[in-house]
Structure formats: structure tokens, C-alpha cells
Amino acid sequence: MIPLDLYKESMRIGLKEALEIAESEEAKAIYFEYDLDNEWDSQFYICDDYMFLEEDDEDWASDWTDEIEGPSLGELADIYGENGFDSDKRAVGITLCLIARTVCSFISACSGVQSSIPICIGFHDQDPIMRTGRD
């Protein structure tokens, strides 16, 4: 099992910085995106727009005004790289497990955050993007 404590702490630090910027810019949302294909590199995007999930329009996440570098996690990227996204049932299971661990780490990093700004997460090109709370 790969320990994720340092990853979560790096997420907390990035999220705190992203929230400070988002609040000062009166942004509409924060979008955390990680890249399965590039060492699990991530960014926090400060977004000028936001759409509810029911509106079925995720283009708002591409309209960002600022970005904060997030953590990478090469160990998860290595596991993913051995199997790919969905080459077979085993690969699908592994990919889902890696995504679930990432999302759970992010939710943990968000715990205790007091903000009215929607905070969202997704891997690169994910559609729909996950919202961390009910908006």
C-alpha cells in the first residue's frame, strides 16, 4: 500500500493557497485536476465561472484565471502506467482504485475547509467533473 500522507498534506497546502486567491479574486470555483498520464501531476485552477452538475456543461473548468501547482504522485502513475486506463477488466479495476484513492485523499485534504466557493476534482479530460459537496 502506497502511503498518501505527504500527498494529502501537499493537497492541503495547495488548496489553502488556492482558496486565498479565489476569495481575493471573487472566483466562482476551484478545480483540482490531476493527470493520470503525467506522473499524477496536478494543478488547482481558480475559475471565473461555474456550472451546476445538472447543467451538463463542464467548459467552466477551462475558464480559469490563476493556477497553483499541486502535488505529483509518481507511485500511482507507475501503477497506472503498467496497466493503462481500460485495456482489460483488471486495468479498469486498478484505474478505479487509483482514482478512488486520489479522490478520498482530496476529500480528506478538504475536511475542515470553510468556504462558499465550490471545490471540484477530476482527472485530465474527465467528464463530468466531481463536486466535493452539494452545490
The first five atom37 places (N, CA, C, CB, O) and aatype in JSON, in Angstrom:
{
  "aatype": [12, 9, 14, 10, 3, 10, 18, 11, 6, 15, 12, 1, 9, 7, 10, 11, 6, 0, 10, 6, 9, 0, 6, 15, 6, 6, 0, 11, 0, 9, 18, 13, 6, 18, 3, 10, 3, 2, 6, 17, 3, 15, 5, 13, 18, 9, 4, 3, 3, 18, 12, 13, 10, 6, 6, 3, 3, 6, 3, 17, 0, 15, 3, 17, 16, 3, 6, 9, 6, 7, 14, 15, 10, 7, 6, 10, 0, 3, 9, 18, 7, 6, 2, 7, 13, 3, 15, 3, 11, 1, 0, 19, 7, 9, 16, 10, 4, 10, 9, 0, 1, 16, 19, 4, 15, 13, 9, 15, 0, 4, 15, 7, 19, 5, 15, 15, 9, 14, 9, 4, 9, 7, 13, 8, 3, 5, 3, 14, 9, 12, 1, 16, 7, 1, 3],
  "atom_mask": [
    [1, 1, 1, 1, 1],
    [1, 1, 1, 1, 1],
    [1, 1, 1, 1, 1],
    [1, 1, 1, 1, 1],
    [1, 1, 1, 1, 1],
    [1, 1, 1, 1, 1],
    [1, 1, 1, 1, 1],
    [1, 1, 1, 1, 1],
    [1, 1, 1, 1, 1],
    [1, 1, 1, 1, 1],
    [1, 1, 1, 1, 1],
    [1, 1, 1, 1, 1],
    [1, 1, 1, 1, 1],
    [1, 1, 1, 0, 1],
    [1, 1, 1, 1, 1],
    [1, 1, 1, 1, 1],
    [1, 1, 1, 1, 1],
    [1, 1, 1, 1, 1],
    [1, 1, 1, 1, 1],
    [1, 1, 1, 1, 1],
    [1, 1, 1, 1, 1],
    [1, 1, 1, 1, 1],
    [1, 1, 1, 1, 1],
    [1, 1, 1, 1, 1],
    [1, 1, 1, 1, 1],
    [1, 1, 1, 1, 1],
    [1, 1, 1, 1, 1],
    [1, 1, 1, 1, 1],
    [1, 1, 1, 1, 1],
    [1, 1, 1, 1, 1],
    [1, 1, 1, 1, 1],
    [1, 1, 1, 1, 1],
    [1, 1, 1, 1, 1],
    [1, 1, 1, 1, 1],
    [1, 1, 1, 1, 1],
    [1, 1, 1, 1, 1],
    [1, 1, 1, 1, 1],
    [1, 1, 1, 1, 1],
    [1, 1, 1, 1, 1],
    [1, 1, 1, 1, 1],
    [1, 1, 1, 1, 1],
    [1, 1, 1, 1, 1],
    [1, 1, 1, 1, 1],
    [1, 1, 1, 1, 1],
    [1, 1, 1, 1, 1],
    [1, 1, 1, 1, 1],
    [1, 1, 1, 1, 1],
    [1, 1, 1, 1, 1],
    [1, 1, 1, 1, 1],
    [1, 1, 1, 1, 1],
    [1, 1, 1, 1, 1],
    [1, 1, 1, 1, 1],
    [1, 1, 1, 1, 1],
    [1, 1, 1, 1, 1],
    [1, 1, 1, 1, 1],
    [1, 1, 1, 1, 1],
    [1, 1, 1, 1, 1],
    [1, 1, 1, 1, 1],
    [1, 1, 1, 1, 1],
    [1, 1, 1, 1, 1],
    [1, 1, 1, 1, 1],
    [1, 1, 1, 1, 1],
    [1, 1, 1, 1, 1],
    [1, 1, 1, 1, 1],
    [1, 1, 1, 1, 1],
    [1, 1, 1, 1, 1],
    [1, 1, 1, 1, 1],
    [1, 1, 1, 1, 1],
    [1, 1, 1, 1, 1],
    [1, 1, 1, 0, 1],
    [1, 1, 1, 1, 1],
    [1, 1, 1, 1, 1],
    [1, 1, 1, 1, 1],
    [1, 1, 1, 0, 1],
    [1, 1, 1, 1, 1],
    [1, 1, 1, 1, 1],
    [1, 1, 1, 1, 1],
    [1, 1, 1, 1, 1],
    [1, 1, 1, 1, 1],
    [1, 1, 1, 1, 1],
    [1, 1, 1, 0, 1],
    [1, 1, 1, 1, 1],
    [1, 1, 1, 1, 1],
    [1, 1, 1, 0, 1],
    [1, 1, 1, 1, 1],
    [1, 1, 1, 1, 1],
    [1, 1, 1, 1, 1],
    [1, 1, 1, 1, 1],
    [1, 1, 1, 1, 1],
    [1, 1, 1, 1, 1],
    [1, 1, 1, 1, 1],
    [1, 1, 1, 1, 1],
    [1, 1, 1, 0, 1],
    [1, 1, 1, 1, 1],
    [1, 1, 1, 1, 1],
    [1, 1, 1, 1, 1],
    [1, 1, 1, 1, 1],
    [1, 1, 1, 1, 1],
    [1, 1, 1, 1, 1],
    [1, 1, 1, 1, 1],
    [1, 1, 1, 1, 1],
    [1, 1, 1, 1, 1],
    [1, 1, 1, 1, 1],
    [1, 1, 1, 1, 1],
    [1, 1, 1, 1, 1],
    [1, 1, 1, 1, 1],
    [1, 1, 1, 1, 1],
    [1, 1, 1, 1, 1],
    [1, 1, 1, 1, 1],
    [1, 1, 1, 1, 1],
    [1, 1, 1, 1, 1],
    [1, 1, 1, 0, 1],
    [1, 1, 1, 1, 1],
    [1, 1, 1, 1, 1],
    [1, 1, 1, 1, 1],
    [1, 1, 1, 1, 1],
    [1, 1, 1, 1, 1],
    [1, 1, 1, 1, 1],
    [1, 1, 1, 1, 1],
    [1, 1, 1, 1, 1],
    [1, 1, 1, 1, 1],
    [1, 1, 1, 0, 1],
    [1, 1, 1, 1, 1],
    [1, 1, 1, 1, 1],
    [1, 1, 1, 1, 1],
    [1, 1, 1, 1, 1],
    [1, 1, 1, 1, 1],
    [1, 1, 1, 1, 1],
    [1, 1, 1, 1, 1],
    [1, 1, 1, 1, 1],
    [1, 1, 1, 1, 1],
    [1, 1, 1, 1, 1],
    [1, 1, 1, 0, 1],
    [1, 1, 1, 1, 1],
    [1, 1, 1, 1, 1]
  ],
  "atom_positions": [
    [[0.85, -1.18, 0.0], [0.0, 0.0, 0.0], [0.89, 1.24, 0.0], [-0.96, 0.0, 1.23], [1.81, 1.36, 0.81]],
    [[0.61, 2.14, -0.89], [1.38, 3.39, -1.0], [0.83, 4.39, 0.01], [1.31, 3.97, -2.46], [-0.36, 4.7, 0.0]],
    [[1.7, 4.91, 0.9], [1.23, 5.91, 1.87], [0.92, 7.23, 1.17], [2.29, 6.12, 2.99], [1.66, 7.67, 0.29]],
    [[-0.17, 7.85, 1.58], [-0.6, 9.09, 0.92], [-0.58, 10.31, 1.84], [-1.99, 8.9, 0.38], [-1.09, 11.36, 1.47]],
    [[0.01, 10.18, 3.03], [0.0, 11.29, 3.99], [0.66, 12.55, 3.43], [0.7, 10.88, 5.26], [0.11, 13.64, 3.55]],
    [[1.83, 12.42, 2.83], [2.52, 13.59, 2.28], [1.76, 14.17, 1.1], [3.95, 13.21, 1.85], [1.72, 15.39, 0.9]],
    [[1.15, 13.31, 0.32], [0.33, 13.74, -0.82], [-0.85, 14.58, -0.32], [-0.18, 12.53, -1.63], [-1.12, 15.66, -0.86]],
    [[-1.54, 14.08, 0.71], [-2.67, 14.81, 1.28], [-2.23, 16.15, 1.85], [-3.36, 13.98, 2.36], [-2.92, 17.16, 1.68]],
    [[-1.1, 16.17, 2.54], [-0.61, 17.42, 3.12], [-0.27, 18.42, 2.02], [0.62, 17.16, 4.0], [-0.55, 19.61, 2.16]],
    [[0.32, 17.96, 0.94], [0.6, 18.85, -0.2], [-0.69, 19.38, -0.81], [1.43, 18.12, -1.26], [-0.76, 20.54, -1.23]],
    [[-1.71, 18.54, -0.85], [-3.02, 18.99, -1.33], [-3.58, 20.08, -0.42], [-4.01, 17.81, -1.4], [-4.08, 21.1, -0.9]],
    [[-3.48, 19.87, 0.89], [-3.98, 20.87, 1.86], [-3.3, 22.22, 1.65], [-3.75, 20.38, 3.3], [-3.96, 23.26, 1.65]],
    [[-1.99, 22.19, 1.48], [-1.22, 23.42, 1.3], [-1.66, 24.13, 0.01], [0.3, 23.12, 1.25], [-1.9, 25.34, 0.01]],
    [[-1.77, 23.38, -1.08], [-2.2, 23.96, -2.35], [-3.62, 24.49, -2.29], [0.0, 0.0, 0.0], [-3.92, 25.55, -2.84]],
    [[-4.5, 23.74, -1.63], [-5.89, 24.16, -1.51], [-6.0, 25.45, -0.71], [-6.73, 23.06, -0.85], [-6.77, 26.34, -1.06]],
    [[-5.23, 25.54, 0.36], [-5.25, 26.76, 1.18], [-4.84, 27.97, 0.34], [-4.31, 26.62, 2.41], [-5.49, 29.02, 0.39]],
    [[-3.78, 27.82, -0.43], [-3.32, 28.91, -1.29], [-4.37, 29.23, -2.36], [-1.99, 28.54, -1.96], [-4.64, 30.4, -2.64]],
    [[-4.96, 28.2, -2.95], [-5.99, 28.41, -3.98], [-7.2, 29.13, -3.4], [-6.42, 27.06, -4.58], [-7.77, 30.01, -4.06]],
    [[-7.6, 28.78, -2.19], [-8.74, 29.44, -1.55], [-8.47, 30.91, -1.29], [-9.1, 28.74, -0.25], [-9.34, 31.76, -1.5]],
    [[-7.27, 31.21, -0.84], [-6.91, 32.62, -0.59], [-7.02, 33.44, -1.87], [-5.49, 32.72, 0.0], [-7.56, 34.54, -1.87]],
    [[-6.49, 32.89, -2.95], [-6.55, 33.6, -4.24], [-8.0, 33.69, -4.73], [-5.67, 32.88, -5.3], [-8.44, 34.75, -5.17]],
    [[-8.73, 32.58, -4.65], [-10.11, 32.55, -5.12], [-10.97, 33.57, -4.38], [-10.7, 31.15, -4.96], [-11.79, 34.26, -4.98]],
    [[-10.79, 33.64, -3.07], [-11.57, 34.6, -2.29], [-11.2, 36.03, -2.63], [-11.37, 34.34, -0.79], [-12.07, 36.89, -2.72]],
    [[-9.92, 36.3, -2.81], [-9.5, 37.67, -3.13], [-9.95, 38.09, -4.53], [-7.98, 37.8, -3.02], [-10.19, 39.28, -4.78]],
    [[-10.06, 37.15, -5.45], [-10.49, 37.44, -6.82], [-12.0, 37.28, -7.01], [-9.75, 36.54, -7.8], [-12.51, 37.5, -8.11]],
    [[-12.69, 36.89, -5.95], [-14.13, 36.6, -6.02], [-14.44, 35.58, -7.12], [-14.92, 37.9, -6.28], [-15.39, 35.72, -7.88]],
    [[-13.61, 34.54, -7.16], [-13.77, 33.47, -8.15], [-15.03, 32.66, -7.85], [-12.53, 32.54, -8.15], [-15.57, 32.71, -6.75]],
    [[-15.47, 31.94, -8.85], [-16.7, 31.14, -8.73], [-16.44, 29.7, -8.28], [-17.43, 31.12, -10.04], [-17.33, 29.07, -7.71]],
    [[-15.22, 29.17, -8.53], [-14.94, 27.78, -8.18], [-13.43, 27.52, -8.18], [-15.64, 26.82, -9.16], [-12.64, 28.27, -8.75]],
    [[-13.07, 26.43, -7.51], [-11.71, 25.9, -7.56], [-11.82, 24.5, -8.15], [-11.02, 25.89, -6.13], [-12.63, 23.69, -7.71]],
    [[-11.0, 24.23, -9.13], [-10.99, 22.92, -9.79], [-9.59, 22.32, -9.64], [-11.39, 23.04, -11.29], [-8.61, 22.87, -10.12]],
    [[-9.52, 21.17, -8.97], [-8.27, 20.42, -8.81], [-8.25, 19.35, -9.89], [-8.14, 19.79, -7.37], [-9.13, 18.49, -9.94]],
    [[-7.24, 19.41, -10.75], [-7.12, 18.43, -11.83], [-5.79, 17.7, -11.72], [-7.25, 19.12, -13.21], [-4.74, 18.33, -11.54]],
    [[-5.84, 16.38, -11.83], [-4.62, 15.57, -11.82], [-4.54, 14.82, -13.14], [-4.59, 14.57, -10.6], [-5.56, 14.52, -13.77]],
    [[-3.31, 14.51, -13.54], [-3.08, 13.93, -14.87], [-2.56, 12.5, -14.73], [-2.08, 14.79, -15.67], [-1.42, 12.28, -14.33]],
    [[-3.4, 11.56, -15.07], [-3.05, 10.14, -14.97], [-1.81, 9.8, -15.8], [-4.22, 9.29, -15.43], [-1.02, 8.95, -15.4]],
    [[-1.65, 10.46, -16.92], [-0.6, 10.12, -17.87], [0.72, 10.85, -17.65], [-1.07, 10.39, -19.25], [1.7, 10.57, -18.33]],
    [[0.76, 11.77, -16.72], [1.97, 12.58, -16.5], [2.32, 12.66, -15.02], [1.77, 13.99, -17.06], [2.22, 13.71, -14.39]],
    [[2.74, 11.53, -14.48], [3.24, 11.44, -13.1], [2.22, 11.87, -12.05], [4.46, 12.28, -12.96], [2.59, 12.22, -10.93]],
    [[0.95, 11.84, -12.41], [-0.11, 12.24, -11.49], [0.06, 13.72, -11.1], [-0.1, 11.33, -10.23], [-0.38, 14.15, -10.04]],
    [[0.7, 14.49, -12.0], [0.88, 15.93, -11.77], [-0.5, 16.57, -11.6], [1.66, 16.61, -12.94], [-1.48, 16.1, -12.17]],
    [[-0.55, 17.62, -10.81], [-1.84, 18.26, -10.57], [-1.71, 19.78, -10.49], [-2.46, 17.73, -9.29], [-0.63, 20.34, -10.3]],
    [[-2.86, 20.41, -10.66], [-2.99, 21.86, -10.58], [-4.3, 22.2, -9.88], [-2.93, 22.51, -12.0], [-5.29, 21.47, -10.0]],
    [[-4.28, 23.31, -9.16], [-5.51, 23.92, -8.66], [-5.81, 25.08, -9.6], [-5.38, 24.39, -7.14], [-4.99, 25.98, -9.76]],
    [[-6.97, 25.06, -10.22], [-7.36, 26.14, -11.13], [-8.4, 27.02, -10.44], [-7.92, 25.56, -12.46], [-9.39, 26.53, -9.9]],
    [[-8.16, 28.32, -10.48], [-9.1, 29.3, -9.95], [-10.0, 29.69, -11.12], [-8.35, 30.56, -9.31], [-9.52, 30.26, -12.1]],
    [[-11.28, 29.39, -11.01], [-12.19, 29.53, -12.15], [-13.11, 30.73, -12.01], [-13.01, 28.27, -12.32], [-13.66, 31.01, -10.94]],
    [[-13.27, 31.42, -13.11], [-14.08, 32.63, -13.2], [-15.56, 32.31, -13.41], [-13.59, 33.51, -14.32], [-16.41, 33.2, -13.33]],
    [[-15.85, 31.05, -13.67], [-17.22, 30.64, -13.94], [-17.45, 29.29, -13.26], [-17.5, 30.55, -15.48], [-16.51, 28.64, -12.83]],
    [[-18.71, 28.89, -13.16], [-19.06, 27.61, -12.56], [-20.46, 27.22, -13.03], [-18.99, 27.67, -11.0], [-21.35, 28.07, -13.12]],
    [[-20.64, 25.95, -13.32], [-21.95, 25.43, -13.71], [-22.3, 24.27, -12.79], [-21.97, 24.99, -15.21], [-21.44, 23.46, -12.43]],
    [[-23.56, 24.19, -12.42], [-24.03, 23.06, -11.63], [-23.95, 21.79, -12.47], [-25.47, 23.3, -11.12], [-24.04, 21.84, -13.7]],
    [[-23.78, 20.66, -11.81], [-23.66, 19.38, -12.49], [-24.83, 19.13, -13.44], [-23.57, 18.25, -11.47], [-24.64, 18.63, -14.55]],
    [[-26.03, 19.49, -13.01], [-27.23, 19.24, -13.8], [-27.23, 20.0, -15.13], [-28.46, 19.61, -13.0], [-27.97, 19.64, -16.05]],
    [[-26.42, 21.04, -15.23], [-26.39, 21.82, -16.46], [-25.58, 21.13, -17.56], [-25.8, 23.2, -16.19], [-25.6, 21.56, -18.72]],
    [[-24.88, 20.05, -17.2], [-24.16, 19.22, -18.17], [-23.23, 20.04, -19.07], [-25.16, 18.46, -19.03], [-23.19, 19.85, -20.29]],
    [[-22.49, 20.96, -18.45], [-21.56, 21.81, -19.19], [-20.32, 22.03, -18.32], [-22.22, 23.18, -19.57], [-20.34, 22.81, -17.38]],
    [[-19.25, 21.33, -18.66], [-18.02, 21.42, -17.86], [-17.01, 22.4, -18.45], [-17.39, 20.06, -17.72], [-15.86, 22.43, -18.01]],
    [[-17.41, 23.17, -19.44], [-16.48, 24.13, -20.04], [-16.01, 25.2, -19.06], [-17.13, 24.8, -21.24], [-14.96, 25.81, -19.26]],
    [[-16.77, 25.43, -18.0], [-16.39, 26.42, -17.0], [-15.01, 26.13, -16.43], [-17.42, 26.46, -15.86], [-14.28, 27.06, -16.09]],
    [[-14.63, 24.86, -16.34], [-13.35, 24.48, -15.74], [-12.17, 24.88, -16.62], [-13.31, 22.98, -15.47], [-11.03, 24.91, -16.15]],
    [[-12.43, 25.17, -17.87], [-11.37, 25.61, -18.78], [-11.18, 27.13, -18.73], [-11.68, 25.18, -20.21], [-10.22, 27.66, -19.29]],
    [[-12.09, 27.81, -18.07], [-12.05, 29.27, -17.99], [-11.46, 29.67, -16.64], [-13.47, 29.88, -18.18], [-12.18, 30.14, -15.75]],
    [[-10.16, 29.48, -16.5], [-9.52, 29.78, -15.22], [-8.65, 31.03, -15.33], [-8.68, 28.58, -14.75], [-8.13, 31.36, -16.39]],
    [[-8.52, 31.7, -14.19], [-7.77, 32.96, -14.16], [-6.41, 32.82, -13.5], [-8.57, 34.02, -13.44], [-5.53, 33.65, -13.7]],
    [[-6.26, 31.78, -12.71], [-4.99, 31.57, -12.0], [-4.83, 30.08, -11.75], [-4.95, 32.37, -10.65], [-5.81, 29.33, -11.77]],
    [[-3.6, 29.66, -11.52], [-3.35, 28.24, -11.22], [-2.28, 28.13, -10.15], [-2.93, 27.47, -12.49], [-1.35, 28.94, -10.08]],
    [[-2.43, 27.12, -9.33], [-1.48, 26.8, -8.28], [-1.0, 25.38, -8.56], [-2.12, 26.93, -6.84], [-1.8, 24.48, -8.78]],
    [[0.3, 25.19, -8.55], [0.83, 23.85, -8.77], [0.45, 22.95, -7.6], [2.37, 23.88, -8.95], [0.6, 23.32, -6.44]],
    [[-0.04, 21.78, -7.93], [-0.4, 20.79, -6.93], [0.66, 19.71, -6.86], [0.0, 0.0, 0.0], [1.67, 19.78, -7.55]],
    [[0.42, 18.71, -6.03], [1.4, 17.63, -5.87], [1.39, 16.64, -7.04], [1.15, 16.89, -4.57], [0.43, 16.58, -7.82]],
    [[2.45, 15.88, -7.13], [2.55, 14.75, -8.06], [2.63, 13.48, -7.22], [3.81, 14.89, -9.02], [2.96, 13.54, -6.03]],
    [[2.34, 12.37, -7.82], [2.47, 11.1, -7.1], [2.89, 10.02, -8.09], [1.13, 10.72, -6.4], [2.07, 9.28, -8.63]],
    [[4.2, 9.96, -8.31], [4.77, 9.05, -9.28], [4.44, 7.59, -9.03], [0.0, 0.0, 0.0], [4.33, 6.81, -9.97]],
    [[4.29, 7.21, -7.76], [3.98, 5.81, -7.45], [2.65, 5.38, -8.05], [3.96, 5.59, -5.93], [2.54, 4.29, -8.6]],
    [[1.63, 6.25, -7.95], [0.34, 5.9, -8.56], [0.46, 5.91, -10.08], [-0.76, 6.89, -8.11], [-0.12, 5.07, -10.76]],
    [[1.21, 6.87, -10.61], [1.42, 6.94, -12.05], [2.11, 5.69, -12.57], [2.25, 8.19, -12.41], [1.79, 5.2, -13.65]],
    [[3.06, 5.16, -11.8], [3.76, 3.94, -12.21], [2.8, 2.75, -12.29], [4.9, 3.62, -11.23], [2.84, 1.98, -13.25]],
    [[1.94, 2.61, -11.29], [0.96, 1.52, -11.29], [0.02, 1.68, -12.48], [0.16, 1.49, -9.96], [-0.27, 0.71, -13.2]],
    [[-0.45, 2.89, -12.68], [-1.34, 3.17, -13.81], [-0.65, 2.86, -15.14], [-1.8, 4.65, -13.78], [-1.25, 2.27, -16.04]],
    [[0.61, 3.26, -15.26], [1.37, 3.06, -16.49], [1.56, 1.6, -16.86], [0.0, 0.0, 0.0], [1.69, 1.28, -18.04]],
    [[1.57, 0.73, -15.88], [1.73, -0.7, -16.14], [0.49, -1.3, -16.79], [2.04, -1.45, -14.85], [0.58, -2.32, -17.48]],
    [[-0.67, -0.68, -16.58], [-1.93, -1.28, -17.0], [-2.72, -0.45, -18.0], [-2.77, -1.51, -15.81], [-3.5, -1.01, -18.77]],
    [[-2.55, 0.85, -17.99], [-3.36, 1.71, -18.86], [-4.72, 1.97, -18.27], [0.0, 0.0, 0.0], [-5.05, 1.49, -17.19]],
    [[-5.52, 2.74, -18.99], [-6.81, 3.19, -18.47], [-7.84, 2.06, -18.46], [-7.33, 4.34, -19.31], [-8.47, 1.81, -17.43]],
    [[-8.0, 1.4, -19.58], [-9.07, 0.39, -19.67], [-8.75, -0.72, -20.67], [-10.38, 1.05, -20.05], [-9.63, -1.16, -21.41]],
    [[-7.49, -1.16, -20.69], [-7.08, -2.18, -21.65], [-7.76, -3.54, -21.41], [-5.58, -2.36, -21.6], [-7.95, -4.31, -22.35]],
    [[-8.13, -3.82, -20.17], [-8.88, -5.03, -19.83], [-9.57, -4.8, -18.48], [-7.94, -6.29, -19.78], [-9.43, -3.72, -17.89]],
    [[-10.31, -5.8, -18.0], [-11.05, -5.64, -16.75], [-10.14, -5.35, -15.57], [-11.88, -6.88, -16.47], [-10.48, -4.57, -14.68]],
    [[-8.99, -5.99, -15.55], [-8.03, -5.76, -14.46], [-7.57, -4.3, -14.47], [-6.81, -6.71, -14.61], [-7.5, -3.66, -13.42]],
    [[-7.25, -3.78, -15.65], [-6.8, -2.39, -15.77], [-7.89, -1.42, -15.31], [-6.4, -2.08, -17.22], [-7.61, -0.43, -14.64]],
    [[-9.14, -1.71, -15.67], [-10.26, -0.86, -15.24], [-10.34, -0.85, -13.71], [-11.6, -1.35, -15.85], [-10.51, 0.21, -13.11]],
    [[-10.24, -2.02, -13.1], [-10.28, -2.11, -11.64], [-9.15, -1.34, -10.98], [0.0, 0.0, 0.0], [-9.37, -0.62, -10.0]],
    [[-7.97, -1.48, -11.51], [-6.81, -0.77, -10.96], [-6.99, 0.74, -11.13], [-5.5, -1.23, -11.64], [-6.73, 1.5, -10.2]],
    [[-7.42, 1.16, -12.3], [-7.64, 2.59, -12.55], [-8.67, 3.15, -11.58], [-8.08, 2.83, -14.0], [-8.47, 4.22, -11.01]],
    [[-9.78, 2.44, -11.4], [-10.81, 2.91, -10.47], [-10.28, 3.0, -9.05], [-12.02, 1.97, -10.51], [-10.61, 3.94, -8.32]],
    [[-9.47, 2.04, -8.65], [-8.87, 2.07, -7.31], [-7.95, 3.29, -7.15], [-8.08, 0.77, -7.04], [-7.99, 3.96, -6.12]],
    [[-7.13, 3.57, -8.14], [-6.21, 4.72, -8.08], [-6.98, 6.04, -8.05], [-5.25, 4.7, -9.29], [-6.62, 6.95, -7.31]],
    [[-8.03, 6.12, -8.84], [-8.86, 7.33, -8.84], [-9.55, 7.48, -7.48], [-9.92, 7.28, -9.98], [-9.59, 8.58, -6.93]],
    [[-10.09, 6.39, -6.95], [-10.76, 6.44, -5.65], [-9.79, 6.89, -4.55], [-11.36, 5.07, -5.3], [-10.17, 7.69, -3.69]],
    [[-8.58, 6.38, -4.56], [-7.59, 6.79, -3.55], [-7.27, 8.28, -3.69], [-6.3, 5.96, -3.68], [-7.09, 8.97, -2.68]],
    [[-7.19, 8.76, -4.92], [-6.91, 10.17, -5.15], [-8.07, 11.03, -4.65], [-6.65, 10.44, -6.64], [-7.85, 12.02, -3.95]],
    [[-9.29, 10.67, -5.01], [-10.46, 11.44, -4.59], [-10.6, 11.41, -3.07], [-11.74, 10.88, -5.25], [-10.89, 12.44, -2.46]],
    [[-10.41, 10.26, -2.45], [-10.5, 10.18, -0.98], [-9.43, 11.03, -0.31], [-10.36, 8.71, -0.52], [-9.69, 11.67, 0.71]],
    [[-8.24, 11.05, -0.87], [-7.18, 11.91, -0.34], [-7.58, 13.37, -0.45], [-5.85, 11.66, -1.09], [-7.34, 14.16, 0.46]],
    [[-8.18, 13.73, -1.57], [-8.6, 15.11, -1.78], [-9.72, 15.5, -0.81], [-9.07, 15.32, -3.22], [-9.68, 16.58, -0.22]],
    [[-10.69, 14.62, -0.64], [-11.78, 14.89, 0.31], [-11.21, 15.07, 1.71], [-12.83, 13.73, 0.29], [-11.64, 15.96, 2.45]],
    [[-10.25, 14.24, 2.08], [-9.59, 14.38, 3.38], [-8.88, 15.72, 3.49], [-8.6, 13.23, 3.6], [-8.95, 16.37, 4.53]],
    [[-8.2, 16.13, 2.43], [-7.49, 17.41, 2.43], [-8.47, 18.58, 2.54], [-6.65, 17.56, 1.15], [-8.12, 19.63, 3.08]],
    [[-9.68, 18.4, 2.05], [-10.7, 19.45, 2.09], [-11.43, 19.52, 3.43], [-11.71, 19.24, 0.98], [-12.12, 20.49, 3.71]],
    [[-11.28, 18.48, 4.25], [-12.03, 18.45, 5.51], [-11.64, 19.65, 6.37], [-11.78, 17.13, 6.27], [-10.46, 19.98, 6.5]],
    [[-12.63, 20.27, 6.93], [-12.4, 21.43, 7.77], [-12.34, 22.74, 7.01], [0.0, 0.0, 0.0], [-12.25, 23.81, 7.62]],
    [[-12.38, 22.69, 5.69], [-12.34, 23.91, 4.88], [-13.7, 24.61, 4.98], [-11.98, 23.6, 3.4], [-14.74, 24.01, 4.73]],
    [[-13.66, 25.86, 5.33], [-14.88, 26.66, 5.41], [-14.87, 27.66, 4.25], [-14.99, 27.4, 6.79], [-14.14, 28.65, 4.29]],
    [[-15.67, 27.4, 3.24], [-15.72, 28.3, 2.1], [-17.03, 28.08, 1.36], [-14.51, 28.08, 1.15], [-17.55, 26.97, 1.3]],
    [[-17.55, 29.15, 0.81], [-18.76, 29.04, -0.01], [-18.41, 28.78, -1.47], [-19.61, 30.31, 0.11], [-19.3, 28.6, -2.31]],
    [[-17.12, 28.77, -1.79], [-16.66, 28.54, -3.16], [-16.69, 27.04, -3.45], [-15.23, 29.13, -3.37], [-16.09, 26.26, -2.71]],
    [[-17.37, 26.61, -4.52], [-17.36, 25.18, -4.87], [-15.94, 24.69, -5.15], [-18.27, 24.93, -6.09], [-15.15, 25.36, -5.82]],
    [[-15.63, 23.51, -4.62], [-14.33, 22.89, -4.82], [-14.57, 21.57, -5.54], [-13.57, 22.67, -3.44], [-15.34, 20.73, -5.07]],
    [[-13.91, 21.39, -6.68], [-14.17, 20.25, -7.55], [-12.88, 19.51, -7.87], [-14.87, 20.7, -8.85], [-11.79, 20.05, -7.71]],
    [[-13.02, 18.28, -8.33], [-11.86, 17.45, -8.66], [-12.16, 16.61, -9.9], [-11.47, 16.54, -7.47], [-13.3, 16.19, -10.13]],
    [[-11.13, 16.37, -10.68], [-11.25, 15.48, -11.82], [-9.88, 15.18, -12.4], [0.0, 0.0, 0.0], [-8.94, 15.96, -12.24]],
    [[-9.77, 14.05, -13.08], [-8.53, 13.79, -13.81], [-8.63, 14.5, -15.16], [-8.28, 12.25, -13.99], [-9.73, 14.86, -15.59]],
    [[-7.51, 14.69, -15.8], [-7.49, 15.41, -17.08], [-8.45, 14.78, -18.07], [-6.06, 15.43, -17.66], [-8.41, 13.57, -18.3]],
    [[-9.31, 15.57, -18.64], [-10.35, 15.18, -19.61], [-11.51, 14.4, -18.99], [-9.73, 14.34, -20.68], [-12.29, 13.8, -19.73]],
    [[-11.64, 14.4, -17.68], [-12.79, 13.74, -17.05], [-14.05, 14.55, -17.31], [-12.55, 13.56, -15.52], [-14.03, 15.78, -17.26]],
    [[-15.13, 13.85, -17.58], [-16.42, 14.5, -17.78], [-17.5, 13.53, -17.33], [-16.62, 14.93, -19.27], [-17.64, 12.47, -17.94]],
    [[-18.27, 13.84, -16.3], [-18.31, 15.12, -15.61], [-17.25, 15.22, -14.52], [-19.69, 15.33, -15.02], [-16.69, 14.22, -14.07]],
    [[-17.01, 16.44, -14.11], [-16.11, 16.75, -13.01], [-16.85, 16.48, -11.7], [-15.6, 18.23, -13.07], [-18.05, 16.75, -11.6]],
    [[-16.15, 15.95, -10.71], [-16.77, 15.67, -9.42], [-16.81, 16.93, -8.56], [-16.01, 14.55, -8.69], [-15.84, 17.67, -8.47]],
    [[-17.95, 17.14, -7.93], [-18.1, 18.21, -6.95], [-17.91, 17.59, -5.57], [-19.49, 18.93, -7.07], [-18.38, 16.49, -5.32]],
    [[-17.21, 18.3, -4.66], [-16.93, 17.71, -3.35], [-18.07, 17.9, -2.37], [-15.68, 18.31, -2.77], [-18.06, 17.29, -1.3]],
    [[-19.04, 18.7, -2.7], [-20.21, 18.9, -1.84], [-21.39, 19.23, -2.72], [0.0, 0.0, 0.0], [-21.25, 19.44, -3.92]],
    [[-22.54, 19.27, -2.13], [-23.74, 19.61, -2.92], [-23.78, 21.11, -3.13], [-25.04, 19.12, -2.21], [-23.78, 21.88, -2.16]],
    [[-23.82, 21.53, -4.4], [-23.86, 22.96, -4.67], [-25.28, 23.46, -4.83], [-23.07, 23.29, -5.91], [-25.5, 24.64, -5.06]]
  ]
}
